[in-house]
Amino acid sequence: MRIADSQFDPESLAELCTEALRLLATGNIDGLAERFGYAFAYAFDGDPVRAIQADLASSLASVGATSLAQADAQIPKVGYYKPDSAGLLALIEGRAPTNNGKTILVELVVTGSGDEKYITLEQISAPLCRPLCS
């Protein structure tokens, strides 16, 4: 999804991530895929809905959960990169709560150059952690 320069600040990017988390938590996978796409859709013949569903199921299983919880997600974290040849400008990380108290990681990226910036759902995964994390 193309974003305006005015949406490139940390608050706006966090708000967009919160929107993606809300769509995921309410089961609106079609809306999530339509609005943000999915970088890993290529793994499912370009079908972002199937790819999101598969990665969500795998992530939930990895943390021992069966569904997302209807609780508020944590405030997303926004990190910026120096523009490079790949065009990666920002990474937004959100944590979606699960029904067993753990979270799954939802990452969005902003890519582009100049006035053209795009935000895309990059990955849904079980968060990597040290052996002592829960």
C-alpha positions in Angstrom: 0.0 0.0 0.0 1.4 3.4 -0.9 1.8 5.8 2.0 2.2 9.6 2.0 5.3 11.3 3.4 3.0 12.5 6.2 2.5 8.8 7.2 6.2 8.1 7.5 6.5 9.3 11.1 6.7 6.8 14.0 3.2 7.5 15.2 1.6 7.0 11.8 3.6 3.8 11.1 2.7 2.4 14.5 -1.0 3.2 13.8 -0.8 1.3 10.5 0.7 -1.7 12.3 -2.0 -1.5 14.9 -4.5 -1.6 12.1 -2.9 -4.7 10.6 -2.9 -6.3 14.1 -6.6 -5.5 14.5 -7.4 -7.0 11.1 -5.5 -10.1 12.0 -7.0 -10.5 15.5 -10.6 -10.1 14.1 -9.9 -12.8 11.5 -10.2 -10.3 8.6 -7.4 -12.0 6.6 -8.9 -10.9 3.3 -8.9 -7.3 4.4 -5.4 -7.6 5.8 -4.1 -9.0 2.5 -6.0 -6.5 0.4 -4.7 -3.5 2.4 -1.1 -4.6 3.2 -0.3 -7.5 0.8 2.1 -10.1 2.1 5.7 -10.4 1.2 5.7 -14.2 1.6 2.8 -14.7 -0.8 5.2 -16.1 -3.4 5.4 -19.3 -1.3 1.7 -19.9 -2.0 1.6 -19.1 -5.7 1.1 -15.4 -5.1 -2.0 -15.9 -2.8 -1.5 -13.6 0.2 -4.6 -14.9 2.0 -3.4 -18.5 2.0 0.1 -17.4 2.9 -1.1 -15.3 5.9 -3.3 -18.2 7.1 -0.5 -20.7 6.9 2.0 -18.5 8.6 -0.5 -17.5 11.3 -1.3 -21.2 12.0 2.4 -22.1 12.1 3.2 -19.2 14.4 0.3 -20.1 16.8 1.5 -23.7 16.9 5.1 -22.6 17.6 4.0 -20.7 20.7 1.6 -23.4 21.8 -1.6 -21.3 21.2 -4.7 -22.1 19.2 -5.9 -18.6 18.4 -5.3 -15.0 18.9 -6.7 -13.3 22.0 -9.1 -10.5 21.8 -6.8 -8.3 23.9 -5.0 -5.1 23.0 -1.8 -5.6 21.2 1.4 -4.0 22.5 2.4 -0.7 21.0 4.4 -1.4 17.8 8.1 -0.6 17.6 9.3 1.5 14.6 12.9 1.4 13.4 14.3 3.3 10.5 17.1 2.4 8.1 19.4 4.5 6.0 18.2 4.3 2.5 20.1 1.6 0.5 20.0 0.0 -2.9 17.3 -2.4 -1.7 15.0 0.5 -0.8 14.3 -0.6 2.8 13.3 2.5 4.8 11.6 1.2 8.0 10.6 -1.9 10.0 7.5 -1.9 12.2 7.2 -4.7 14.7 3.9 -5.5 16.4 3.1 -8.3 18.9 -0.3 -10.0 18.6 -1.5 -11.6 21.9 -2.5 -15.3 21.8 -5.0 -17.2 23.9 -2.2 -18.7 26.0 -0.7 -15.3 27.0 2.2 -15.4 24.6 2.5 -13.3 21.5 3.3 -13.7 17.8 5.4 -11.2 15.9 3.8 -9.2 13.0 6.3 -7.3 10.9 5.6 -4.6 8.3 8.2 -2.9 6.2 8.3 0.4 4.4 10.2 0.4 1.1 10.7 2.9 -1.7 12.7 6.0 -2.6 12.0 9.7 -2.9 8.3 10.5 -2.7 7.2 6.9 -3.3 6.9 4.8 -0.1 5.0 1.6 0.3 4.1 -0.4 3.5 3.8 -4.2 3.2 3.1 -6.9 5.7 6.5 -8.6 5.7 6.1 -11.6 8.0 4.0 -13.3 10.7 6.1 -15.5 12.9 6.8 -16.9 16.4 9.2 -14.4 18.0 12.8 -15.5 18.4 13.8 -15.4 22.0 16.4 -16.5 24.5 15.7 -19.8 26.3 14.4 -18.0 29.4 11.7 -15.9 27.6 8.1 -16.9 27.7 
